[in-house]
Amino acid sequence: MANMQVLVNDIPVEIKGGSTVLQACEKVGVEIPRFCYHERLLIAGNCRMCLVEIGGAPKPVASCAMPVGPNMKIYTDTPLVKKAREAVMEFLLINHPLDCPICDQGGECDLQDQSMVFGSDKSRMFDPKRSTEDKNCGPLVKTIMTRCIHCTRCVRFSSEVAGEGILGTTGRGKDTE
């Protein structure tokens, strides 16, 4: 496909047609938060952390799943984008145990890092957190399902890279397992 010109935060960038908005942002050095996106996996677009504002669009769009268009205007730091990312982070943390001090990730956690930057310092949720049991996937795979945010990277890796479609999800929303 032919190259096209887009604006990322009013910075012009020329990018190959068929590329995503996320890739255009990365090309000019704008870091976009994300959990489900990985450059070697198919696009899922289910974490919604990569929301950006597109000129003329009525609401934020997932930059990992949106292809660039000619003369597209992309904004990554507007109040609308900041509010949307804060809301997404709040919903991702609804059922997360928030036990960072004792977590085995010990400060090397993308969720913890992004919640500090893009999250809020307070929660509106007071209901009990959903509890799920760990799944036994054999001796080589350890699962801690209470920390799962349903990004499906593990599911996509098992089917696309390993070639074994042995992982998956069932249900929707709070019933996802």
Salt bridges, closest charged atoms under 4 A:
GLU26 OE2 - ARG34 NH2 2.57
GLU39 OE2 - HIS38 NE2 4.00
GLU90 OE1 - ARG124 NH2 2.81
ASP99 OD2 - ARG147 NH2 2.87
ASP104 OD2 - LYS142 NZ 3.95
ASP121 OD1 - LYS122 NZ 3.97
ASP175 OD1 - LYS174 NZ 3.72
GLU177 OE1 - LYS135 NZ 2.98
